[in-house]
Amino acid sequence: MDVRLLSLCHSLKCELRWFYRVVAADEGLALEGASRDTGLFQGPPIEGLVFQAQLKEWRDALADTINDELKELAGKDPKVLDVIEDLQKGPWGLFDDGKARDIFATCPALDLREKAKLDRKIPAVAEKILHRKTVLLVPDFSQGAVVMPGEPMVSRIAEELIGKIEKPERTSDIALVRLRSVREPVRNEKSLFEALMKALFSQTTQLTLDDGIHEKEGPLLIEGATGTGKSQAATLLATRLGKQLHEINLAALTDELLESKMRGHVKGAFTGAHKDTAGFFENADGQVLFLDELQSASLPSQTQLLDLLSAVSNQVRISRMGEEAQRRVYTVKVVLATNRPADELLAEGLLREDLFHRIRDIVRFKGLNELLDQEDYVTRIFKLLKLYRWKSFPAIDISEQKLAELATELLFPSFESGVADLIRKANWPGNFRQFERFAYDLYWRLTTQNPVRVTHELVEDLLAREEARFQPGRADRKQGLMITEAQRVAQFVESVIVRNRMDIGRSCSEFGPYKIRSRQALRLFLNKNIKFFSSSFLNDSKIIKFMKIENETLCS
C-alpha cells in the first residue's frame, strides 16, 4: 500500500509502513518522533505534517539504499560529501521546473559512468515520495483524538484542505477516512470526523464574510430554497466569530412549545415543568443561534420573537416562564432562515412585517443550477465531489488489518474529462441535498468499476435516474427502473462481500445506505434478488451456508 497514513487518534497503534501518529506541538501539529528541524512547523497544519513525513521517508531511503553508494563515490571525489549533506535537507530541491537537476555538477572528479546510476536513482526515489498520497485518519469520537471537535484547529485544517481540492484537473493527493471506535461511544460524545466535515462544507457556502457582515450586530436573515446550504452558512459565521453554533428548527415547535423552549421555565411554571430549564436564547448566550424554517412559525409564534429581537443589537432581554424576577440580558447573534423570499412571505401574510423590520441584513442564496451557470462551475463541482467522497467512504475499525485493507483506489478515483459539463447541464431542483445523494450513488457504483474511474457513461446513467425521479413515466417504465435499481444494489452487495473475503459480519456495516442493516435483512435481500448475483458468488460455500439453501438448488 503505497500511501502514507496520518492518524489524528493518538491511541491508534500500527506497524504498517508509512504510518504516523500526529501529536500536538507548539500550538500546532507534528508527527510523533519526527525531526524538529528549523522551520519544520511553518505553514498550514496538514502541509506541515506531510512535509515532515516526506522528510522522514526521504532520509530513511537515503540511509537504506543511497548513502552507501554515495560514500563509495566520496572516496573518488571529496565533494560528494557536500552532495550528501545537501541531500539531507530533503527531496524538494532536486527538481528545477519539473526536471531533475544535475546532482553531481560540483563533482568534476567523477566520470559520467560513475554518476549515471545515481543520477537516475535518486530523483526516482524523490518523485515517488513527493507523489505519495496521504490519508488522514480522523476518529469518529473525541476521546483519544489529537484535535478536539470545538478547537480552532478544526477550522484551520478545513480551510487548508478546501484549498487542496479546488483543482479539478488532477486527482487529489490527500483524503480523509473515518475511524470507528471498537468501544461503546460515550454519551453525547462529539465526533471529530463530523466536526471536520461540517467545517469543510461550511467553506463551500455562498455566504461572503469579506464585507464584515458577520461583525454587524442584529439578526441576519438567509433566504434560500431547501438544500442551498443555509445551515452551513451559519456554521461558517459562527466559526469566523469564534463562537459555538446552536441550531433550532422552528418547524418542529408548536405554538405551545415555542415559548417554553425559547424562554425556558422554572419548576412548577406549568403542568409537566418538573425542573428549572434554560431556553435556547439562554443556552446560546455569547454564541450564535440559528433559527431555521422561520416561514413555518405561526404569526403568534413570530410575536414571541418580535418582543426579543433588535435590528441593531445582539442583546436579548428575557425571563423564564413562571419567573417574576427582572429580565436577564443575553448576547446572542441570531441567524434566521427561510426557504422562500421574504417579500413573498410578507405578501402572503406568512411573515410579520414588524418582525421583518427587526432584521439587520438579508442574504439571498442561489439554487445549485444558478451557481453552476457561473464561470467557476468546474471547481465547484469537483470540490463537492471530493468532499462527498470523504464523507461517504465507509468508516473503518481501529485495527492494523483494516488499515492494511484500505481500498485506496476508491479513495482517489480518477474522473474522465468532461463529466463536470454533464453535471452542469442536469436539473438540480433538490440543490445540494439532491447532489449529495447523486454523489453517494456515484461512489457506490465505483465499487464495481474496474478501473476505478468516473466515466461519462456512469454519470449519464445516474443523471437519467435523477431525471426519472422527478418525471415518472408509465408503470412499465417505472418497473424497469426498479429492476435496474435492484440489480445495481445487488452488484454493490456482491462486490463488498467478495472484497471482504465472504465475511458477512464485516460486510454488513457497509450496507446501511440501502437499509440492509442486519444479517437477516441481508439474507432476505440475497434470496429475493438471487437472479442478479453471479453463479460463482452463489456457489461459494460460505454464501450457500449463509442463505440456507442447498447447492443442488443453486446449480439446477
N, C-alpha and C positions, 0 to 999 in steps of 0.2 A: 504494500500500500504506500505509494509514493506521495504522501500528503502529510503535512505536519498537523498535530493536534494541540491546541492551546486550551487548557482546562481552567474555567473560572470557578471550579469547585476544588478547593484545596485538599479535601479529604479523598479525592479520587487517586488511587494508586494504579500505575500501569507501567509495564516494562516494554511496551511497544517502541519501536524505533521512531524517533522524531516526535515523541510525546513530551509535552512540557506542562508543568503546573504553574499557574500565574499566582503571584503574591502581591500584596500592597507594598509600595516602596516610595518614599519621598513624595507623598501626596499624589502618587501615580500608580502605575502597574509595572511589574517586572517579571521575568521568568525566574523561577526558583533555581538558584545555583548559577545564573548567567553571569557573564563577565560584566564588571561595572566600569567599563572604560569611560573616559571623559566624553561627555556629550551623549552617552548612551540613551538617556531617558528624555531627550529633547523631542518635541513634536507631538503629534496626536498619540493617544494611548495604544491603539492597536498597531499602528505603524511602528511604534517603538518596540512592541513585543515581537513583531515579525522581523524587525531589524536585529534584535538580539538572537532570535532563533537562527536566522541566516548566518550571523557571525559565528555562532557555535558550530553549526553544521559545516561551515567553511573551514574553520580551524581544525575540526575533527577530521575532515577529509584531507587537509594538509598533513596532519600528523599520521594518518593511516596509510596514505599511498603516495604522497608527493614529496614530503620533506627529505626522505632518504635519498631520492633521486637528485634533488636539488643539492644536497650536501656533497654528493659524489661529484657534481659539476663544479662545486666551490673549490674542490681540490685543483681544478684546472684554471679557474678564474676566481680570485677572491671577491670580485664584485658581485658574484652570485649571492653572497651573504647579504648584500643590500637588497637584492630581489626578495630573499626570504623574509627579511624584516618588513619590506613593503607589502608583501602578500598577507602578512598577519593582520593588516588593517582592515581587510575584508575584500570581497569579490567585486565590489561596485566599481572600482577604478580600472577594471581590466578591459573595459569597452569604451570606444570613442565613436559616438554616432551609430551605435549598434554593431560596430565592427571591433573584433578583438585587436588590441594594440600589441606592439612588439614587446613582449615581456623582458627579453634579454637584450634590449637595444643598448644598454650600458655595459654589456659584457663582450668586448671585442675579442677576447682571447678564445671564445668558444666558436667552433665552426658550425656551419648550417646543420650538419647531420646530428651534432650533439644537441642542438636546440630544438630540432624539428618535433621530436616526440612530445616534449613537454609544452611546446608552443600550441599543440593541438589538444593535449590532455587537460591542461589547467583551465582554459576557457570553457571547455566542455563541462567540466565539473561545476564551474561557477554558474553557467547557464542553467544547469539542472537545479541547483539550489535556488537561484533567483526566480525561476519559473515554477517552483514547487508551490502547490496550492495550500491554503491554510483553512482549517476547520476550527471554529471557535465553539467549544463545548460549554453550553450555558445551562446551569441547573434549573429545573422546574421547581425550585424551592429556595429558601434563603439561608437555612441552617447549613453552614459549611461553604457558602458562597463567598468569593473574594470581594465582590461588589454587592452591596445591599440594594434592593429594588428602589428605595427612595433617594439614593445618593445622587449628587450632581454628575458623578462619573458615568452613570447610565446615559444621560443626555449627551455627554461628550462623545461616548462611544457611538451613539446613534447618529450624531451629526457627521462623524468621520466616516462611518460605514455608508451612509447615503451618498457621500461624495465618491466612494469607491465603486458604486454600482450605477453611476449615471452614464457610463459609456457603453452604448448598446453594441458597438462594433466588435467587441471582444468578450470572451467568456470571463466571468468574474473569477478573481483569484482568491476569493475568501467566501466562506459560507458559515451559517450558524446551524447548530444541531442542538436539540433539546435533550438534556439529561434527565432521565426519570429515576427518582429515588427508589430503592428497594424497600425502604421502610414506610410505615404508615405516615401520611402527612400530618404535621402539627396543625391543630385547629386554627383557622384564619391565617395560616402561613402564606406569605406572599411569594409569588413566583418571579425569580429574576428573569427568566426567559420571557414571560408575558410582559413584564415591565419594559424590557428592552424592545420587544416587538411593538409595544404601544408607543414607545418613544420614537421608533423608526417610522411608523406610519404617520405620526404627528408631523414628521418632516416633509410629508407629501401633501399637506393640507394647502388649501387655497388662501388661507388667512395670511396676509402680509403684515409683518410687525415692524417693517423698516420705518414706517411713518410714526411709530411710537403710540399706536392706538391702544396698546395694552397698558400703557402708563397713565392714560386718562382715567380719572375717577368717574364712576357712574356705570350703569348697566350697558352691556353690549348685546345687540341682537344679531343673530346669524340667520339669514333666510336661505333655505336650500331644500331641494327635493330630498326624499328619503334616500339615504346611501351616498350623499355627496361629501361626507366627512366632517360633519359639524362637531361631533364628539372629539375627533382627532384634533380639530382646531382648538377646542377648549383645553385639551391636553397640552398642546404647544404653548398656548398663552400662559397656562399655569407654570409650565417649565421655565419659560422666559422670565416670569416674575419670581421664580424660585419658591413657589408655593405648591401645596397639595391640591388636588382636584377632587371635589365631591360632586357626584352626579346624581340627579333626581329626575325620574321620568314622570312628568305631571299627568300623563295619560293614565298612569297606573293608580292615581289617587282620586278617590271620590271627594265630593264637597265636604262630607263629614270628616274624612280623614285628613284633608289638607291642612286645616287649621292646627290640629294636634301635631301633625308631622312638621309643620313649618315653625310653629312657636314652641313646641314642647309642652309638657304639662307637669303639674305636681301631683303627688299621690292624693287620690280621692277627688280629683277635679271632675271626674265623670265616672260612670259605671265601667269597670274594667281597668281603671287607672290605678294599678297596684303599686307603682313606684314612681319616683321623680324621673322624668325623661327629658333629655335635651332635644330641641328641634333642629332642623337641618341648617338654619342660619347660625345657631349657637355652635353646632358642631364644625361649621365652616369658618369660624372666627379666625381672621388673619389669613384665610385661604381663598380659593376660588370655588364658587358654587355654580354648577352648570344645571340649569333648569330646561330640560328638553321637552318638546311637544307642547309648547305654550298654547298652540291653537286648540289643543284638546281640553284645556282647562275651561270650565264654565265661566260665565261672566261673574257669578258670585265668588267663585274661586279666585278670579283675577282681582276682585276687590280686596282680597286678603293681601295680595302683593302690592296693590296700589297704596295701601296705608304704610308700606315699609320702604319702598324704593325712592331714591332721589336721583335725578338726572345728572347731578354734578358731584355726587359724593358716594363713597363706598360704605359709609356708616349706616347701620341699621339699628333702630331702637325698637326693642321688642321685649315682652314679658311672657312667661309661660302661662298657659291656661290654668286658672284657679289660683294664680299668684297675685296678691294685692300689692306687692312691692313695686317700687318705681321701675320703669323700663331700664333694661340693661342696654349698653351700646356695644355693638359688634362691628368689626370692619371686615366686610366681605365684598370681593369683586364678583359681581353677578354677570353670568353669561346666559342669555336666553336664546332659544332656538325654535324656529317654526319651519314646517315643511312646505309652506306656501308664502308668497309675498305678503308683507304686512298690509299693503294697500288693498289687496283683495279681501283679506280678513276684516279690515275696517269697513269696507263697502258692504260686506255680508253680515255685519254685526257680530262677528265672532271674536273680535278683539276690541277691548275698551279703548276709546280714544284717549281718555285721561291716563291710562296705563302706558299707551304708546308714547305720550309726551314725557314719560319718566325715563325713556331710553336715550342714552347719550349718543351712541353710534350704531349704525346699521350696516352690515356687510352682506352682500348677496353672493351665494355660491352658485357656480355654473354646474350644469349636469355634465356627465362624462363625455357625451357626444360633443358638447360645446368645447370642452377642454381639448378634445382630440382634433378639433378644427384649427388649433393653434400650431405654430411652427415647431414647437418643441415636443410634438406628439410622440416621436420615436423614443426620445429619452424618457418621457413619462411612462410609456407602455413597458419598456424594459425595466425601469425602476420597480414598477409594481409587480411584474412577473418574477423578478428576482426576490423581492420581499415575500411574495406568496410561496415561492419555492422553499424558503427557510421556514415559514410558518406552517406549511403543510407537511413537511418532511416528518416521517414517524419518529416519535421520541424513542430513545434507546436507553436500556438499563445501564446502570453504572457497573460495567464488568469489562475486563480486558477482551473477552471473547466477542462481546457485542461490538466493541470498538474495532476489533480486527476485521469484523464482517461488514463494517460500514460501507454502504454502496456509494462510493464517491462519484461514480459516473452519473448517478441520479441526482447528486447534489450540484453537479456542474454540467448541466445539459447544454448542448450547442443549439443554435437557432438558425434555421435556413433563412437566407436573405429574403426580405420582402414580407415576412409574417406580420410585421408591425403595420404594414399597409392594409392587410386583410382585416386586422383587428380594428383599425381606424374606421374602415368603411361599414362595420357592423353597427347594428342598433343596440344601444345600451339603456333601455328605459329604467332598469334597476340600478343604474350607476355603479358605484364601487362595490356594492354588495353583490350585484349580478356578476361583475368582473371577478370577484373573489371566487364564486362558485365555478366560473369558467376556468380560472387558473387551477383550482384544486382538481377538476376533472382532467385538465391538460396533463398535470403531473402524475395522476393515477394511471393515465393511459401510457405514459412513458415507461412504466414498469414492464410493459410488454413489447417495447420498441427495442430493436437491435440494429444499428447502434442507437444510443440514447440521443435522439435528435428531434427537435420540434420542427416538423415539416409543414409545408403548405397543405398537404393532404390532411394531416391531423387537425390543424387549425380550422380548415374549411369544414370538416366533419363536425367539430364541436360547435362552430358558429351556426351551422344548419340546425343543430339540436336546439340552440338558444332561440333561433327564429321560430322553430316549431312550438316552443313553449308558449309563445305569445300569439301564434297564428295557427291554432289547432285545425287540422283538416278533417277529412272523412274518417269514419270509425275504423275502416280497414287500414288507413294510413297511420292512425294513432296506434293500432295494434302492432303494425310493423315496427314503429319506433320503440314500443315496449319490448318487443322481442330483441331488437338490436341493443337496447339498454341492458337487458338481462345477459345477453351474450358478452357485452363489454365487461360487466361486473364479474362474470364467470372467468373471463380471461385474466382479470386482475387477481381474483382469488387464487386461481391456479398458479400464476406467476409468483405470488407471495409464498404460498405453501412450498413450492419447488425451491425457491430461493432459501427458505428456512429448513431445507432438507426434510420435508414432510413432518416437521414439528408443529402439530396443531395448536398447542398452547401458546407457543411463541408467535404464531401467525395471527391468532385471533385478535391480538392487540392492534393490528393494522386495519381491521375491517369496520371500525367504529363508524366512519362516514356513511357506510352502507347499511347501518343498523344491524350488522351481524356481530353481536357483542358477546356471544356465548358459544360454547361447543354445540349445544342443542340447536341454536339458530343456524350455525354453520352446517350441521348435518342436514337440517331441513332444506337449506338452500342447495346443497350439493345434490340431494335426491330430486328436488323439484326441477333443477336445471341440468340434469345429467347429460342431456344431448349436446350441451355446449362445452363439455370437457373432453380433452384428448384421451384416446384409448390408453396411451402409456401412463397417463396420470391415474385413470380409473383402475388400472390393473396393478398399481403399486400395492404391495401387501399392507402397508400402513393405512392407506386410504380405504382399502376393502374392509379392514377391521373397523375403522372409524365409522364407515357408513353402514356397517352391519348388514351387508348384502353379500351373497355368495359369488365367488369368482366365475362360476359357470353362468350365472345370470348376466354378468357383465360381458362375457365373451360371446354370448348367444346372439 
